[in-house]
Amino acid sequence: MAAEKAKAEQSEQRQPSIVCAKESLDLLNCVTESPYDETKCIRLLESLRTCVLNQKVKKFSLAEPHLPESSENKK
């Protein structure tokens, strides 16, 4: 059990943290909410903007989804 926990912790440490991920996700989820709360979303936008400036982010990109290989691709 302890070995599994240690492996999980090592795996988490190897994965780079995504800069401003929480702020980005919070804003995206805000705009999908119904009813739309513009005041809340503007506050979250400002929070994301602050993070981007502090972290010197130049560009965001979304990761490509990992699709399992079909049997046709393995031939």
Backbone as ProteinMPNN parsed JSONL, in Angstrom:
{"seq_chain_A": "MAAEKAKAEQSEQRQPSIVCAKESLDLLNCVTESPYDETKCIRLLESLRTCVLNQKVKKFSLAEPHLPESSENKK", "coords_chain_A": {"N_chain_A": [[0.831, -1.197, 0.0], [1.906, 1.264, 0.821], [3.915, 1.483, -1.056], [2.456, 1.806, -3.411], [1.275, 4.265, -2.94], [3.54, 5.895, -2.859], [4.419, 5.612, -5.508], [2.295, 6.845, -6.854], [2.549, 9.458, -5.892], [5.073, 10.132, -6.959], [4.47, 10.058, -9.659], [2.647, 12.162, -9.861], [4.354, 14.267, -9.25], [6.028, 14.327, -11.454], [4.415, 15.211, -13.495], [3.954, 18.196, -15.168], [2.741, 21.227, -13.765], [-0.101, 22.956, -14.876], [-0.077, 26.158, -16.021], [-2.038, 28.69, -14.666], [-4.299, 27.093, -14.738], [-6.489, 26.569, -12.985], [-7.764, 29.068, -12.855], [-8.464, 29.414, -15.529], [-10.195, 27.23, -15.992], [-12.198, 27.773, -14.11], [-13.282, 30.157, -15.184], [-14.206, 29.256, -17.714], [-16.147, 27.402, -16.875], [-17.861, 29.134, -15.594], [-19.02, 30.66, -17.673], [-20.635, 28.781, -18.801], [-22.647, 28.328, -17.048], [-26.059, 28.401, -16.009], [-28.465, 30.32, -14.548], [-26.629, 32.84, -16.326], [-24.047, 34.539, -14.761], [-22.897, 37.469, -15.027], [-21.34, 39.311, -13.544], [-19.875, 37.675, -11.799], [-18.419, 36.187, -13.697], [-16.888, 38.173, -14.914], [-15.285, 38.91, -12.775], [-13.857, 36.507, -12.504], [-12.588, 36.48, -14.982], [-10.88, 38.676, -14.68], [-9.274, 37.638, -12.677], [-8.037, 35.541, -14.052], [-6.653, 37.048, -15.955], [-4.842, 38.453, -14.326], [-3.316, 36.295, -13.372], [-2.192, 35.388, -15.794], [-0.615, 37.587, -16.495], [1.135, 37.687, -14.291], [2.421, 35.212, -14.509], [3.559, 35.417, -16.926], [2.429, 34.381, -19.311], [2.265, 33.553, -22.688], [0.75, 32.275, -24.597], [-2.05, 30.107, -24.813], [-2.825, 26.647, -25.154], [-4.756, 23.814, -26.148], [-4.659, 20.433, -25.195], [-4.334, 17.661, -27.398], [-6.844, 15.189, -27.7], [-6.29, 11.915, -26.437], [-6.617, 9.246, -28.37], [-7.57, 5.865, -28.35], [-5.72, 3.378, -30.112], [-7.064, 1.961, -32.995], [-7.855, -1.356, -34.176], [-7.37, -1.392, -36.86], [-5.378, 0.497, -37.283], [-3.16, -0.762, -36.274], [-2.299, -2.637, -38.068]], "CA_chain_A": [[0.0, 0.0, 0.0], [2.79, 2.428, 0.888], [4.627, 1.564, -2.331], [1.516, 2.362, -4.392], [1.131, 5.686, -2.635], [4.781, 6.544, -3.263], [4.41, 5.667, -6.971], [1.319, 7.854, -7.25], [3.129, 10.767, -5.587], [6.13, 10.38, -7.931], [3.818, 10.331, -10.943], [2.099, 13.513, -9.773], [5.46, 15.216, -9.247], [6.584, 14.387, -12.8], [3.513, 15.935, -14.381], [4.094, 19.641, -14.962], [1.491, 21.905, -13.456], [-0.561, 23.809, -15.967], [-0.107, 27.539, -15.546], [-3.35, 29.345, -14.645], [-5.326, 26.097, -15.062], [-7.677, 26.757, -12.155], [-8.426, 30.302, -13.278], [-9.049, 29.161, -16.849], [-11.325, 26.32, -15.845], [-13.267, 28.492, -13.401], [-13.918, 31.079, -16.125], [-14.962, 28.47, -18.696], [-17.344, 26.862, -16.227], [-18.755, 30.251, -15.289], [-19.788, 31.068, -18.855], [-21.595, 27.737, -19.16], [-23.693, 28.253, -16.021], [-27.358, 29.017, -16.273], [-28.372, 31.584, -15.274], [-25.307, 33.434, -16.504], [-23.741, 35.582, -13.777], [-21.864, 38.282, -15.677], [-20.453, 39.903, -12.539], [-18.979, 36.611, -11.361], [-17.522, 35.84, -14.803], [-15.937, 39.278, -15.083], [-14.324, 38.772, -11.676], [-12.993, 35.378, -12.851], [-11.761, 36.924, -16.109], [-9.828, 39.524, -14.11], [-8.378, 36.736, -11.965], [-7.235, 34.872, -15.082], [-5.759, 38.064, -16.543], [-3.786, 38.677, -13.337], [-2.463, 35.115, -13.397], [-1.464, 35.397, -17.066], [0.417, 38.626, -16.413], [2.124, 37.288, -13.286], [3.158, 34.035, -14.976], [4.109, 35.761, -18.246], [1.898, 33.447, -20.306], [2.19, 34.152, -24.028], [-0.261, 31.62, -25.41], [-2.63, 28.88, -24.286], [-3.212, 25.648, -26.147], [-5.45, 22.667, -25.594], [-4.023, 19.167, -25.563], [-5.096, 16.793, -28.285], [-7.332, 14.019, -26.967], [-5.585, 10.669, -26.738], [-7.551, 8.236, -28.854], [-6.956, 4.544, -28.381], [-5.479, 2.91, -31.47], [-8.004, 0.929, -33.449], [-7.169, -2.534, -34.705], [-6.975, -1.069, -38.232], [-4.134, 1.255, -37.248], [-2.078, -1.625, -35.846], [-1.921, -3.549, -39.153]], "C_chain_A": [[0.875, 1.26, 0.0], [3.545, 2.603, -0.429], [3.739, 2.171, -3.405], [1.348, 3.853, -4.191], [2.368, 6.454, -3.09], [4.849, 6.666, -4.782], [3.472, 6.757, -7.464], [1.873, 9.256, -7.022], [4.236, 11.118, -6.577], [5.544, 10.745, -9.283], [3.261, 11.743, -10.961], [3.21, 14.555, -9.847], [6.056, 15.376, -10.641], [5.715, 15.179, -13.754], [3.656, 17.425, -14.128], [2.739, 20.258, -14.638], [1.15, 22.838, -14.61], [-0.751, 25.214, -15.413], [-1.513, 28.11, -15.714], [-4.493, 28.379, -14.986], [-6.609, 26.332, -14.277], [-8.467, 27.978, -12.607], [-9.126, 30.115, -14.625], [-10.296, 28.311, -16.747], [-12.495, 26.994, -15.134], [-14.021, 29.431, -14.336], [-14.758, 30.32, -17.152], [-16.245, 27.899, -18.089], [-18.352, 27.959, -15.9], [-19.631, 30.603, -16.493], [-20.787, 30.009, -19.298], [-22.756, 27.653, -18.183], [-24.968, 28.949, -16.479], [-28.08, 29.14, -14.938], [-26.928, 32.111, -15.275], [-25.126, 34.579, -15.525], [-22.565, 36.408, -14.3], [-20.867, 38.862, -14.682], [-19.422, 38.886, -12.063], [-17.959, 36.285, -12.459], [-16.492, 36.935, -15.062], [-14.871, 39.217, -14.001], [-13.341, 37.632, -11.978], [-12.078, 35.707, -14.033], [-10.596, 37.774, -15.606], [-8.81, 38.684, -13.348], [-7.466, 35.996, -12.944], [-6.233, 35.847, -15.685], [-4.582, 38.34, -15.606], [-2.801, 37.517, -13.338], [-1.592, 35.109, -14.645], [-0.341, 36.426, -17.03], [1.524, 38.234, -15.441], [3.002, 36.139, -13.765], [3.798, 34.244, -16.352], [3.708, 34.75, -19.324], [1.773, 34.178, -21.635], [1.051, 33.555, -24.839], [-0.763, 30.367, -24.699], [-2.855, 27.918, -25.447], [-3.893, 24.497, -25.428], [-4.756, 21.403, -26.072], [-4.94, 18.385, -26.481], [-5.602, 15.619, -27.465], [-6.567, 12.777, -27.39], [-6.61, 9.615, -27.104], [-6.871, 6.884, -28.852], [-6.802, 4.092, -29.84], [-6.493, 1.835, -31.827], [-7.199, -0.233, -34.009], [-6.699, -2.282, -36.136], [-5.638, -0.348, -38.269], [-2.935, 0.374, -36.906], [-1.585, -2.543, -36.956], [-0.648, -3.143, -39.823]], "O_chain_A": [[0.608, 2.207, -0.74], [3.787, 3.727, -0.869], [4.207, 2.963, -4.222], [1.287, 4.616, -5.155], [2.252, 7.547, -3.645], [5.283, 7.695, -5.301], [3.809, 7.507, -8.38], [1.691, 10.142, -7.857], [4.34, 12.27, -6.997], [6.051, 11.63, -9.972], [3.385, 12.447, -11.963], [3.024, 15.616, -10.444], [6.542, 16.455, -10.978], [6.216, 15.757, -14.718], [3.497, 17.877, -12.994], [1.714, 19.848, -15.183], [2.032, 23.43, -15.231], [-1.495, 25.423, -14.455], [-2.101, 28.017, -16.792], [-5.541, 28.808, -15.469], [-7.7, 26.297, -14.847], [-9.691, 27.927, -12.726], [-10.239, 30.598, -14.83], [-11.329, 28.628, -17.339], [-13.65, 26.806, -15.516], [-15.249, 29.5, -14.294], [-15.896, 30.701, -17.427], [-17.301, 27.917, -18.723], [-19.561, 27.726, -15.928], [-20.834, 30.818, -16.352], [-21.689, 30.299, -20.084], [-23.748, 26.977, -18.458], [-24.948, 29.933, -17.219], [-28.282, 28.131, -14.261], [-26.143, 31.859, -14.361], [-25.956, 35.487, -15.463], [-21.401, 36.091, -14.052], [-19.668, 38.896, -14.96], [-18.239, 39.202, -11.94], [-16.771, 36.127, -12.177], [-15.344, 36.641, -15.395], [-13.692, 39.445, -14.271], [-12.141, 37.767, -11.741], [-10.931, 35.264, -14.077], [-9.461, 37.609, -16.054], [-7.616, 38.983, -13.37], [-6.27, 35.843, -12.694], [-5.076, 35.489, -15.899], [-3.444, 38.449, -16.062], [-1.588, 37.728, -13.308], [-0.39, 34.854, -14.566], [0.767, 36.152, -17.49], [2.707, 38.422, -15.727], [4.194, 36.097, -13.46], [4.487, 33.365, -16.871], [4.53, 34.323, -20.135], [1.239, 35.286, -21.697], [0.452, 34.237, -25.67], [0.012, 29.654, -24.061], [-3.053, 28.34, -26.586], [-3.638, 24.241, -24.251], [-4.32, 21.318, -27.22], [-6.164, 18.439, -26.357], [-4.874, 15.099, -26.62], [-6.237, 12.61, -28.564], [-7.373, 9.149, -26.258], [-5.73, 6.757, -29.297], [-7.646, 4.388, -30.686], [-6.743, 0.915, -31.049], [-6.005, -0.103, -34.281], [-5.728, -2.895, -36.58], [-4.847, -0.558, -39.188], [-1.801, 0.735, -37.222], [-0.541, -3.175, -36.8], [-0.2, -3.811, -40.754]]}, "name": "protein", "num_of_chains": 1, "seq": "MAAEKAKAEQSEQRQPSIVCAKESLDLLNCVTESPYDETKCIRLLESLRTCVLNQKVKKFSLAEPHLPESSENKK"}
